[in-house]
Amino acid sequence: MTERIVIVGAGVAGATAAKTLRAEGYSGRIVLVGAEDGPPYRRPMVSKEMLAGVAVERRALLESAESWRDKDIELRTGVTVEDVDTELGRVRLAGGEALGYDRLLLATGARARSLPAPQRNVHTLRGAADVGPLRAAIDAGKSLLIVGGGLIGCEVAATARSLGAEVTVVHAGSAPLDRVAPPSVGSFYRKLHADNGVEILDEVTLTRLEGHEDGVTATARDGRTWAAGVALIAIGSVPDTELAESAGLSVDNGILVDERYRTSAPEVYAAGDVANRFDPDLGAHERTEHWNSALSQGAAAARAMLGKPVARQDVSWGWSTQYGLNLQFAGRLRHDDDFVLRGTLAEPNFTVLALRRRRLVGAVAIARPSDIRAARELIGHGAVLDLVAWSDESLDLAELVSRHRVGAAQG
């Protein structure tokens, strides 16, 4: 009988895995199952181009419908997987159909963190289906209160402001974008939003958020209150492990997998936002939620399922576009790192490097994509320099990459 690989989750990790299987010469059946109604698309566009209403379908889709057929990948959208039987090697779809598998990839992603119970005029934004209700509220002239100052919260604030909405952002952190950027860059973005009419309030802990017929009311621990026509909860996401848990897989902040993306069950793999992967270099498990990480993990998991070598995981990186400025970030920085500024924060053209015991561990940049490309490689090499050397702009980061390559070859 023909082999079958089933992939649950049609986001970038699952879709990339399906395409990689074919590219690597797999000739068996591939079934890609997605719970969302439409074909796989570029999720980062949800908070920007899709919400703004300027997304072009051919750019939003990962592949055309014809391309999936040409690759002989059976794409099933709008289909929910009810459970996984790892002993019998099969998944059961909503409606009762059972699909046997020889290997299974779980790429179920993550879901938006929300309030305990749904409330009127309170939204989350994770997928394409969430765009319509939020955009309708903005088009109706409703003011917007965003709870959360991370990537999604700040991107939606910029997009909604471009649509003419009155926007306020409240969040618990000490600076916006504090999960991916140092406080100095957060301050730059607070001013950027203020210059565009958006107030971002730091260190706000809400004790109550009530949605009612006329709008929403938020109350902070210190007694301050905010009223708006609609609220967006943008306080991060949680890995969607429900299916894995019901199947008895090992789960801890995601589905636990080894360096080859294998779960605790035989012939069952996991990749993308839902996977908490063991990194041999770190000696620990790590879960990432960036688009590029999910893409590379989907490709790596496909090769692992075919018994092929898995390349070392790339240094994670991502981006955000707000008010026409493109922010890129790489690595894993902490607020207690040493930060080195290349350029000036007075202009949207700079790089901030994060050092830990002189070792480069992270980078954030605006309008300097070549710096981020170089920084990713230097982070991977574990490059070490003193603070003065890193801040010297006459020392080109790309040249440092060349030096490290030469040193590694000679070593």
N, C-alpha and C positions, 0 to 999 in steps of 0.2 A: 504494500500500500504506500501511497505518496506521503511523505512526511509533512507535518503541519506545524508551523510556529504561529502562535496566537499572541498578539500584542494588545494589551488592555490600556487604553489611553492614547488618543490621537493628537496630543500636543506635539511640541517640537521634538521631545525625546523619543516618543513612540514612532512618530512619522519618520524621523531620521533613521531610527533602527530598521524600519521596514525597507527604506531605500538602500541602506548600507548592506542589508542581507542580499539584495539582488546584485548590487555592485560587486560584492565579494563572491558571487557565483553560486549562491544558494538557489537550487532549482525546485525546492518543495513549495507547498502552499504557504502563503502568508495572509493571515487575516488580521486586519487592523480595526479594532473596535473603539469607537469614540462615543461618549455620552452626549456631546453637543450635536445639534442638528446639522450644522454645516460642515464642509470639508476642513481639514487642518489649515490653520491660519497663523499669522504672526501676532502673537498675544501682546507684545510690547506696543502695538499700535492702538490697543483698546483705549488707553488713557490719553492718547494724543490724536492721531489722525481719525480714528473711528469716532471718538466723542466729538471731535471738531466737524465731522461730516465731510472730510476731504480724502478719505481712504479710497484708493483705486483698487478694485477687486483683484486685478491680475497681480498687483504688488502685495496685497494683503494675504493671498493664498500661498501656501507653501508649494503646492503643485496644482495644476489644472486637473479637472476630472479625467481628461483624456490621458494625462501623464500617469495617473495611478493605474488606469487600465493597461496602458502600454507596458508598464512594469509588472503586470500581472499580479498586482497587490489588491486583494479583496478588501475594499474599504466599506465598513459598516458604520454609518453615523446615526446619531439619535438613538443609540442602543446602549442599554445599561447592563453591565454584568452583575448578576445577583450573588453568585458565590463561586468559589474555586475549590475543587476537590483535588488536592495534591496527590492523594493515594491512587485515584483512578486516572489522574491526568486529564481533567476536563474542566471547562467552565460552563456555567449555566447562565443563559441570557434571560432577560426579562421576557416573559411570554412562554418560557419553559424549554426553549431550544438548548441542547447541549452540544458543545464543541470540544472534541478531544484535541489534545495537543501533545507533541513530542517535546517541545520546549515552550515556556511561557515567559513573557516579559511584562512586568507590571510597571506602567509609566503613568500612574493615576494622578500625578502632579500634586497640587496643593489647592486648598480652598480659602477664600477670604475669611479672616477672623472677624467675627461679628458679635452682636449683642446676644444675650441668652434667649431673647424672644423677639420676633419681628415686630417692628413698630411702624406706624403710619409715617410716611415722608422720610424714612430713614433707609438709606441705600448702602450697598457695597458694590465694588467694581472689580470683577475678576475676569469675566469672559465677555464675548460679543453680545450675549443675551442681556447683559446688565446695562449696556449702553443706552438702549432706547428709553427706558424709564427715567434715567438720570438726565438725558438730553431733553426729554419732554418737559421736565421740571424747569430746566434752565431756559428753554424756549418760552415757557409760560411766565418768565420774568421773576421767578422765585430766587431769593437770595440763597447763598450756599454756605453752610458751615461744614468745614472739613475737620474731622477728628483724626489726627495723624499727620506728622510732618516728614514722612519718609518719601521715597520715590513716587509712589502712586499719589499720595496726598498733594505733593508739590506739583506734579505734572498735571493733575486734574485742576488744581488752582489756576495754573497758567492757561490751560485750555479753556476753562469756564470763563476766565477773565477776558479772553480773546473773543468770547461769544457775548460779552456784555454783562455777565452776572456780577453781582456784588458778592465778594468772597472773603471769608475769614477762616484762618487755619489755627487750630489749637492742638497742642501736643505735649506729651509728658517730658520730652527730651530737653537738653540744654541748648540745642541748636538744631535747625532743620537739617535733614539728610545725615543725621549723626551716625547712622549705621554704615555709611559708605564714605563719609568725608570728615575731615578734622573740623574743629570748631571755627577756625578762621574761614574755611570755605562755606560753612553753614552761615556765618555772618554775612558773607558776600551774597548768598542767596536770599537771606532775610531782607537785605537792602534792595536786591533786584526785584523781589516781589513787592516790596513797599513802593518802589518807583513805578510799579505797574498797578498800584491801587489795591494790593492784597496785604492785609495785616497778618503776620504770623506771630503767635503768642507762645512762648516757651514755658516749660515747667508748669503746665496746667494739668492737674489731675481732676478729671470729671467724676463726680459722685452720682450724677443723674443725667440721663438724656431721654427726654420724653417726646414722642411723636404724636401729634394730634391733627385734627382736621385742618387747622389753619397753618400748620408748620411744625417747627420743633423748638424745644427749649432745653438748653444745656446749663447745668449748674456745676461749678467747681468746688473743690474742698474749701477754698478760702472765701466762698460766698459769691464770687462773681457769677454773672449769668449772661448768656447769649441767646438771642432769638433769631431764627432764620426761617425761610420758606421750606428748606429741605436740608438734610444732613447726609454726608457721606462718611461712612466708617472706613478709614484707611489705616488700620493699626497692624498691618502685616497679614501673614497667612499661616496656615497649619497644614502639615503634610496629610494628604488624603489616604490614610492607612486602614480605613474601615474594612475594605475587602481583604487586605493582608491579615488583619487581626482575626477576622472570622475564619480564615483558612489556617490559622495556627502558626503563622510565620513570626519570627522574632522581630519585634518592633520596639524602637526607642528613639524618639524624635525622628521618625521616618522608618522605612523598612531597612533593617540592618543587612548590609551586603558586604562581601569581602572585596579585595582589590580587583576581582574579575566579575563583579556585579552579581555574584551568586547569593541567593537568599538561604535561609535555613532549610528549605525544602529542595529536594533534588529536581534539577531541570527547570527551576523557577528563578528568574532573574528580576532585577529592578533597576531603574535608571531615572534620572531627572530629579525634579524637586522632591519627589517622595522618597528617594534613596539616601540612606545615611551610610556612606561608603567608607570602608577602612582604607586609609591612605598610608602606605608603607613608609613614606618619607616623614609623615607626622607621627606615625606610631599610634594613631587614634582614628576614630570615625569622624567624618566631616560631612555635613549636608549643605549644599549650596542651592540658591534659588534664582540664579541668573540665567537668562536666555542662552548665552553662549556655553555655559556649563552643561545645561540640559542637552544642547545640540551635540557637544563632544561626548557626553556620556551615552547618548543614544547610539552613536556610531561605535563607541568602544564596547558597549554591551552586545551589539550585534556581532561583532568580531569574536567576543568571548563565547557566545552561543555556538559559534561555528568552530570553536577550538583553536582560534587563531590568536597570535600575540596581541596583547593590549598595551598600547603605548602609555607612557607616563601621563598622568592627568595634567592638562595645561593649567597654568595659573589663571584663576577665574578673573573675569572682567565683565564690565557692563557699561551702560550709558544711560543718559537721560537728556531729553530735549525740553527746554523751558524758555519761552520768549525768544525762540530762534537760536539760543545758545546750546551747544552740545557739550555736555559734561561726560567725561569718560573716567572710569576708575578701575583699578586692578589690585589684586592681592587682598590681604586681610590686615587692616590697620586697627589700632586701638588708640583711645584718647590719651593714654600715657606714653605713647611712642614719641620719639623726637621727630619734629617736622622741619623740613627744609623747603623754603620757597624759592622757586626759580621763576623770575618775572616779578610782576607786581599785582597785588589784589585790587589795585585801583582800576585796572582794566581787565576785561574778560579775555586774557591771554596769559596763562600762567600754568605752572605745574607745582604741585606740592608732593614731596616725597616723604614717606613714613619710614623711619629707621628704628630698629630695635637692636641695641648693642652694636651699632654701626652697620648692621646688616639691613639691606633694603627689603621691606616686607609689604609695602603698599605704595600706590601712587594715585593721584587725582589730578586731572588736567582739563582745562578749557582751551579749545582751539589749538591743541598741540597733540594731534593723534600720533605723530612719530615718537613723541616722548613716551606715550603709553605703550606703544609697540615695543620700544626698547626696554622700558621698565618691566614689562611682563617677562622678557627673557632674562633680565638681570635678577629679578626676584627668583626665578627658577634656578639661576646659577648660585643664589645665595651671595650676591655681590656685597663686598665690604669696603667702605671708604669712610673717611672722617667727615664731619659736618661741613667743614669749609670746602672740601673738594666737591661734595654733592651740590653745594649752592653755587659753584662757579659755572656760570652759563657759557663760558668759553670752552668748558669741558663738555663736549657733545655726548648725549646719552647713547646715541648710535655708535659712536667711536668706542665707548666703554664696552658695548656688546661685542664689537670686533676684537677688542683686547682679551675679553674673557674667552671668546671662541679660540683665539690663538693659544692662550694659556692652557685651556683644556686639552687642545690637540697636542701641545708639547708635553703636557703632564702625562 
